[in-house]
Amino acid sequence: MLRLCRKDGVWVGHLIAGYSLPMEDPGPSKSQANLEVGGTWKQAIRVAFDTTRAAFPQGEVLAHLDNKSFKGWQRNAIVGFLAEQNIKVGKPSDFC
């Protein structure tokens, strides 16, 4: 993530640690598609996105997920939620 922060023209609005997103482990149903993961993680992501958009109204706001920060079921839930919210997930090449 440090490399992202050093690139000209890229501003970091929020860094949310994976451990700070309250996600309820769905247990054995983790492998099912369209998994509903409980917790208040969606609200945390939405607030971070909305406040970043307000701070940089002319900028393109992208999400970046560090692969090592999330378990597979967490990443799938987050990516699915971001897609529902029309929030683009950036690839490393979008930032480097």
C-alpha positions in Angstrom: 0.0 0.0 0.0 2.9 2.4 0.6 3.7 2.3 -3.1 0.2 3.4 -3.9 0.5 6.4 -1.5 3.7 7.6 -3.2 2.4 7.9 -6.8 1.7 11.3 -8.1 -2.0 12.0 -8.8 -3.2 9.3 -6.3 -4.8 10.4 -3.0 -5.7 8.0 -0.3 -9.0 8.7 1.4 -9.3 5.9 3.8 -7.3 2.9 4.8 -9.5 0.3 6.5 -7.7 -2.6 8.2 -9.3 -6.0 7.5 -9.5 -6.7 11.3 -11.5 -3.5 11.8 -14.3 -4.5 9.5 -16.9 -6.4 11.7 -17.8 -9.4 9.6 -19.6 -12.4 11.0 -18.1 -15.7 9.8 -20.9 -17.5 7.9 -19.5 -20.9 9.0 -19.9 -23.9 6.7 -22.0 -22.0 4.1 -18.9 -19.9 3.1 -18.5 -21.7 -0.2 -22.1 -20.9 -1.3 -22.6 -18.2 -4.0 -24.5 -15.1 -3.0 -23.4 -15.5 0.6 -24.9 -13.0 3.1 -22.2 -12.1 5.6 -23.5 -10.3 8.7 -21.9 -7.4 10.7 -21.6 -3.7 10.2 -18.8 -3.9 7.6 -21.0 -2.7 4.8 -21.7 0.5 6.6 -18.0 1.1 7.3 -17.2 0.7 3.6 -20.1 2.9 2.5 -19.1 5.7 4.9 -15.5 5.6 3.8 -16.5 5.7 0.2 -19.0 8.6 0.7 -16.6 10.7 2.7 -13.8 10.2 0.2 -16.1 11.2 -2.6 -17.0 14.3 -0.7 -13.4 15.2 -0.1 -12.4 14.6 -3.7 -15.5 15.5 -5.8 -13.6 15.7 -9.1 -11.6 12.5 -8.5 -12.3 8.9 -9.4 -12.8 6.9 -6.2 -11.6 3.3 -6.4 -11.4 0.6 -3.8 -8.2 -1.4 -3.3 -8.2 -4.7 -1.5 -5.0 -6.1 -0.2 -5.1 -9.9 -0.9 -3.3 -10.8 2.3 -5.7 -8.8 4.5 -8.8 -10.9 3.9 -9.9 -14.5 3.9 -11.5 -15.7 0.7 -15.1 -15.5 1.9 -14.4 -12.0 3.2 -12.9 -10.8 0.0 -15.8 -12.3 -2.0 -18.4 -10.6 0.2 -16.6 -7.2 -0.1 -16.1 -7.4 -3.8 -19.8 -8.4 -4.2 -20.9 -5.5 -2.1 -18.7 -3.0 -4.0 -20.2 -4.3 -7.3 -23.7 -3.8 -5.9 -22.8 -0.2 -4.9 -21.1 0.5 -8.3 -17.8 1.1 -6.6 -14.9 0.1 -8.9 -12.2 -2.1 -7.4 -8.9 -0.9 -8.8 -6.1 -3.2 -10.0 -2.5 -2.5 -9.1 -1.9 -1.1 -12.6 -4.6 1.6 -11.8 -2.4 3.0 -9.1 1.2 2.3 -10.3 
